[in-house]
Amino acid sequence: MTDMSNQSAASRDSASWFLASARDRLAGLLDPGSFVEFLPPSERVRSPHLALFDLPAAFDDGMVVGRGRLDGQGVLAAAQEGQFMGGTFAEVSGAKLIGLLRAARDNPDLPRTVLLLLDSGGVRLQEANAGELAVAEVMRAIIEARSAGVAVIALVGGRAGAFGGAGLTAATCSRIVISEQGRLGVTGPEVIETNQGVEEFDSQDKALVWGVTGGRTRRLIGGSDAYALDTMAGFREAAVSLLGNPSPFDLRTLQAEQDRLAARQQRLGACDSPAALWATLGVPDPGAARDMDDEAFAALAATVKGTDHDAR
């Protein structure tokens, strides 16, 4: 874990998003010195449950929430700490995020954009019921915020990815930014292997895991709206490109999303490998595309039909 406060601007911009902590991501993403944390470390907002399992608690329960500026525009932001219990959703961390989203919904004096820096494997098993409820209330709060004209943008590129409740949360957002290192889905590779066997999905096959859930595939199939380089500057540029586009939620949005998913299933449902999926999408050389650098891939993704086919 690095402390970005003493780094030069160039060094901060080039730092890896994947390797950074939640607080360093906020410092690298937002305008310098603009972030003001709600419930800061001095408040010591810990989980009341972990001591029952002889597990250490974190002073912020792995969730940082507050407000700041991005490219001069006011935003609210929440960042999950993937290095604390896998960034899992639980009672306290969930309540902090729900409160932020409800504040955005109810207070017209607050910024009309919420950035969710997701880095989570899902629900914290030690707080299963509270965690499941938290995810449900987070999704409700996102929909209510969007219905009130608030843009909710998910940024995915951390070590834990965005699985389980985090994957569902991302899918509820207005827009999604993802990097090559990001992974996004509902059921994680280890869970699939445990329940269906290694023959169904080998969680140790990293090429398979990233080929199915990784950022490049998600971008190609239309599962994300912007592709970011794995740097602070890369995520900042991608997030800025989506500002000012709230994508409010209504019945038409839901119907368009259902149509999009049905079309994706019809087009890609028969694919039995990542290479077959990419080829079906029209990528001329899937092997070469997998190995190209980020700038070249971003240019390729912009030419692939369907990458921007999302509910508007």
Rosetta blueprint (number, residue, H / E / L):
1 M L
2 T L
3 D L
4 M H
5 S H
6 N H
7 Q L
8 S L
9 A H
10 A H
11 S H
12 R H
13 D H
14 S H
15 A L
16 S L
17 W L
18 F L
19 L L
20 A L
21 S L
22 A H
23 R H
24 D H
25 R H
26 L H
27 A H
28 G H
29 L H
30 L L
31 D L
32 P L
33 G L
34 S L
35 F L
36 V E
37 E E
38 F E
39 L L
40 P L
41 P H
42 S H
43 E H
44 R L
45 V L
46 R L
47 S L
48 P L
49 H L
50 L H
51 A H
52 L H
53 F H
54 D L
55 L L
56 P L
57 A L
58 A L
59 F L
60 D L
61 D L
62 G L
63 M E
64 V E
65 V E
66 G E
67 R E
68 G E
69 R E
70 L E
71 D L
72 G L
73 Q E
74 G E
75 V E
76 L E
77 A E
78 A E
79 A E
80 Q E
81 E L
82 G L
83 Q L
84 F L
85 M H
86 G H
87 G H
88 T L
89 F E
90 A L
91 E H
92 V H
93 S H
94 G H
95 A H
96 K H
97 L H
98 I H
99 G H
100 L H
101 L H
102 R H
103 A H
104 A H
105 R H
106 D H
107 N L
108 P L
109 D L
110 L L
111 P L
112 R L
113 T E
114 V E
115 L E
116 L E
117 L E
118 L E
119 D L
120 S E
121 G L
122 G L
123 V E
124 R L
125 L H
126 Q H
127 E H
128 A H
129 N H
130 A H
131 G H
132 E H
133 L H
134 A H
135 V H
136 A H
137 E H
138 V H
139 M H
140 R H
141 A H
142 I H
143 I H
144 E H
145 A H
146 R H
147 S H
148 A L
149 G L
150 V L
151 A E
152 V E
153 I E
154 A E
155 L E
156 V E
157 G L
158 G L
159 R L
160 A L
161 G L
162 A E
163 F L
164 G L
165 G H
166 A H
167 G H
168 L H
169 T H
170 A H
171 A H
172 T H
173 C L
174 S L
175 R E
176 I E
177 V E
178 I E
179 S E
180 E L
181 Q L
182 G L
183 R E
184 L E
185 G L
186 V L
187 T L
188 G L
189 P H
190 E H
191 V H
192 I H
193 E H
194 T H
195 N H
196 Q H
197 G L
198 V L
199 E L
200 E L
201 F L
202 D L
203 S L
204 Q L
205 D L
206 K H
207 A H
208 L H
209 V H
210 W H
211 G H
212 V H
213 T H
214 G E
215 G H
216 R H
217 T H
218 R H
219 R H
220 L H
221 I L
222 G L
223 G L
224 S L
225 D L
226 A E
227 Y E
228 A E
229 L L
230 D L
231 T L
232 M H
233 A H
234 G H
235 F H
236 R H
237 E H
238 A H
239 A H
240 V H
241 S H
242 L H
243 L L
244 G L
245 N L
246 P L
247 S L
248 P L
249 F L
250 D L
251 L H
252 R H
253 T H
254 L H
255 Q H
256 A H
257 E H
258 Q H
259 D H
260 R H
261 L H
262 A H
263 A H
264 R H
265 Q H
266 Q H
267 R H
268 L H
269 G L
270 A L
271 C L
272 D L
273 S L
274 P H
275 A H
276 A H
277 L H
278 W H
279 A H
280 T H
281 L L
282 G L
283 V L
284 P L
285 D L
286 P H
287 G H
288 A H
289 A H
290 R H
291 D H
292 M L
293 D L
294 D H
295 E H
296 A H
297 F H
298 A H
299 A H
300 L H
301 A H
302 A L
303 T L
304 V L
305 K L
306 G L
307 T L
308 D L
309 H L
310 D L
311 A L
312 R L
